[in-house]
Amino acid sequence: MTQPVSTIGSNRRRPPKSLRSTVFWRLAEDIPPSMTWGLMAASILVPLVLWWMATTFSTIDPKFLPSPANVIDAFQRLWSTGDLQKDTVASLWRVGVGFFFAALFSIPVGVLMGSFASIRALLEPLFGLVRYMPAPAFIPLLILYLGIGEEPKIMLIFLGVFFFNSLMVMDTVKFVPKELIEATYMLGANRLQTLLQVISPYVLPGIIDACRINLAAAWQLVIVSELIAATEGLGRRISVAGRFLRTDEIFVGLIVIGVIGLAFDLLFQCALRVSCRWASQKR
């Protein structure tokens, strides 16, 4: 007995029972907004609850793991004295200046390296070599050349971001479809027009993503840079607190850095949506 055509078609369209999945486990598909917000809230609340339970129902010494209440008290203490504000502003200044100049120079260099094989052959070996040199290893030289002021701290952040950002931007430009460039030439555009009006807008989402990722490296380096005879900064606050076993102040510094970093990350994502709506729709 033959099966009706409509039934056969429906069986073909329906995936096998073993391959069906819930919304949570669907590959490369969006999830409902309510689930998105719920999972985002859980990613913050669950660690906080576990932290509270670990410090409330166990005998862990507060010197090793302070409770959330102790961290809040330390935050209020540092805020009332004004030390936390001074340290935060100092770290923001160093990260902002170092990252700004690193992005300012690395983006055009990366675009040129990705667009011209000659420039890539000239610079990529050098950049690849320096990339594997840990930025903190340059601290003695920076102190020797620039002293112990703000310059070595900012330069350390610059060195730690510039080479990585240049190579990431270069890789983004390298994957611009050749058909797009050839079509631009066929429409009468010259080399400069192709570079500025076609390649640069096409890779802008990748450039924003590269800067967003490397900003995290800048915040990691500011902790190291503030060990260079700094009198204020979140890194110095964490270092001094560690010497006197003030773990609650260490947690305050780490949480403040994390919140600031998350805020900048969301800012970059917002900039990507606003300036590259076509890329967001494409994704």
Secondary structure, 3 states (H helix, E strand, C coil): CCCCHHHHHHHHHCCCHHHCCCHHHCCCCCCCHHHHHHHHHHHHHHHHHHHHHHHHCCCCCCCCCCCHHHHHHHHHHHHHHCHHHHHHHHHHHHHHHHHHHHHHHHHHHHHHHHHCHHHHHHHHHHHHHHHCCCHHHHHHHHHHHHCCCHHHHHHHHHHHHHHHHHHHHHHHHHCCCHHHHHHHHHCCCCHHHHHHHHHHHHHHHHHHHHHHHHHHHHHHHHHHHCCCCCCCCHHHHHHHHHHCCCHHHHHHHHHHHHHHHHHHHHHHHHHHHHHCHHHHHHC
